[in-house]
């Protein structure tokens, strides 16, 4: 009956809805605390940072607590993953991140298979260190990971990352918009690589 289907629907509702703060990066630059307050006021419970805009992790945590927000994840650059990982993990603990996500490798390297294999090595090392710290490392896709690499027989960089990284150490944050724009089906990836997509 309709009551049964309504009950099933209500059991599938999300209890927490988050916003990726890169969406409002210009506002974050000019009014960091006010933007977080507005995000909370709209009704979001979680935020994903893409930069701290020169704010100390302890101050960010205080602003989040004041606005009843949590931040389960953040985005950091490839350069940070390579060169500033220990301090990034320390900051993540203070803010409360459970995931640290890299959204790209260097633009100049995106067309070369060897660069993606090197990135996989970097990500495995970062994932091992983050796992020891109780945080999960992940990668966030755009469209360029689904452009065939000329020097690999048409393979996608995304598949290289998924096969060359340890499934326990490196997870994926699937951006449904970008993979769809790239002409790929996210469900195919969910089926092909089960357990790799917690975000």
C-alpha positions in Angstrom: 0.0 0.0 0.0 1.0 3.7 -0.2 1.9 3.8 3.5 4.4 1.0 3.0 6.1 2.7 0.1 6.2 6.1 1.9 7.8 4.4 4.9 10.4 2.8 2.5 11.1 6.2 0.9 11.5 7.9 4.3 14.0 5.2 5.4 16.2 6.1 2.4 16.4 9.8 3.2 19.8 11.3 3.9 20.1 12.7 7.4 23.1 14.9 6.5 23.5 17.1 3.4 26.8 18.7 2.6 28.2 21.5 0.4 31.5 21.5 -1.4 32.8 25.0 -0.4 34.8 25.3 -3.7 31.4 26.3 -5.1 31.6 29.5 -3.0 35.3 30.0 -3.1 35.1 33.7 -3.9 32.8 34.2 -0.9 35.1 32.2 1.3 38.0 34.5 0.3 36.2 37.6 1.3 34.0 36.5 4.2 35.1 33.1 5.5 33.1 33.0 8.8 30.1 34.7 7.3 29.9 32.3 4.4 30.0 29.3 6.7 27.3 30.8 8.8 25.1 31.3 5.7 25.8 27.7 4.5 24.6 26.5 7.9 21.6 28.9 7.8 20.5 27.4 4.5 20.3 24.0 6.2 23.5 22.2 5.3 25.1 20.2 8.1 28.4 19.3 6.4 31.0 21.2 4.4 34.0 20.1 2.3 36.8 22.6 2.3 39.0 23.4 -0.7 41.4 25.6 1.2 41.5 27.3 4.6 42.2 30.8 3.3 44.9 31.5 5.9 42.7 30.4 8.8 44.3 28.2 11.5 42.7 24.8 11.9 41.7 25.4 15.5 39.9 28.6 14.5 38.1 26.7 11.7 37.0 24.1 14.1 35.6 26.7 16.4 33.7 28.3 13.6 32.3 24.9 12.5 31.2 24.1 16.1 29.6 27.5 16.5 27.5 26.9 13.4 26.8 23.2 14.2 28.7 22.1 11.0 31.1 19.3 10.5 33.7 18.9 7.8 34.2 15.2 7.0 36.4 16.0 4.0 38.7 18.5 2.3 40.3 19.0 -1.0 44.1 19.6 -1.2 46.4 20.1 -4.2 48.7 17.5 -5.7 51.6 19.6 -4.5 50.3 19.4 -0.9 50.0 15.7 -1.2 53.6 15.5 -2.4 55.3 18.0 -0.1 53.1 19.0 2.9 51.4 15.8 3.9 52.4 15.5 7.6 51.1 19.0 8.5 48.0 18.4 6.3 47.2 15.3 8.4 47.7 17.2 11.6 45.4 20.0 10.5 42.8 17.4 9.4 42.6 16.0 12.9 42.0 19.4 14.4 39.3 20.3 11.9 37.7 16.9 12.0 38.2 15.6 8.5 37.8 11.8 7.9 38.8 12.1 4.3 41.5 14.1 2.4 40.8 14.3 -1.3 43.1 15.3 -4.2 41.2 16.7 -7.1 43.9 16.7 -9.8 47.4 16.2 -10.8 49.6 18.9 -12.5 47.9 20.2 -15.7 51.1 19.6 -17.8 51.2 15.9 -16.9 47.6 14.9 -17.5 48.1 13.4 -21.0 51.0 11.1 -20.1 50.5 7.6 -18.8 53.7 7.7 -16.8 52.5 10.7 -14.9 49.4 8.9 -13.8 51.4 5.9 -12.7 53.7 8.2 -10.7 50.6 9.8 -9.2 49.3 6.4 -8.2 52.6 5.8 -6.3 52.3 9.2 -4.6 48.7 8.5 -3.7 49.6 5.0 -2.3 52.2 6.6 0.0 49.8 9.4 1.0 47.1 6.8 1.6 49.4 4.7 3.8 50.4 7.6 5.9 46.8 8.9 6.2 45.5 5.5 7.1 48.0 5.3 10.0 46.6 8.7 11.1 43.1 7.4 11.0 42.1 9.4 7.8 41.2 8.0 4.4 42.8 9.4 1.3 40.7 9.8 -1.9 40.9 11.2 -5.4 38.2 13.4 -7.0 37.6 13.2 -10.8 36.9 15.8 -13.4 36.6 15.0 -17.2 40.2 14.7 -18.2 40.6 11.4 -16.4 38.3 10.0 -19.1 40.2 11.3 -22.2 42.0 8.3 -23.8 45.7 8.5 -23.2 47.5 8.4 -26.5 50.5 6.5 -25.2 48.5 3.7 -23.5 46.3 2.3 -26.3 43.4 4.4 -25.4 43.2 3.7 -21.6 41.7 6.2 -19.3 43.8 7.8 -16.6 40.9 7.0 -14.2 41.3 3.3 -14.8 45.1 3.6 -14.3 44.5 5.2 -10.9 42.0 2.6 -9.9 44.2 -0.4 -10.9 47.5 1.1 -9.8 46.4 2.2 -6.3 45.8 0.0 -3.3 41.9 -0.2 -2.9 42.3 0.1 0.9 44.6 3.1 0.8 43.1 5.2 -2.1 39.4 5.6 -2.4 37.5 7.8 -4.9 35.1 10.7 -4.6 33.0 10.3 -7.7 31.9 13.6 -9.2 28.7 12.5 -11.0 28.5 15.7 -13.1 32.0 15.5 -14.5 32.0 11.8 -15.3 28.7 12.2 -17.1 29.9 15.2 -19.1 32.9 13.0 -20.1 30.4 10.5 -21.6 30.9 7.7 -19.0 28.4 5.9 -16.8 29.2 6.1 -13.1 27.2 2.9 -12.4 29.7 1.0 -14.7 32.5 2.2 -12.4 30.6 1.4 -9.2 30.1 -2.2 -10.6 33.6 -2.6 -11.9 35.3 -1.3 -8.8 33.1 -2.1 -5.8 33.9 -0.4 -2.5 36.1 2.3 -4.0 33.5 5.1 -3.9 32.7 6.2 -0.3 32.2 9.8 -1.4 
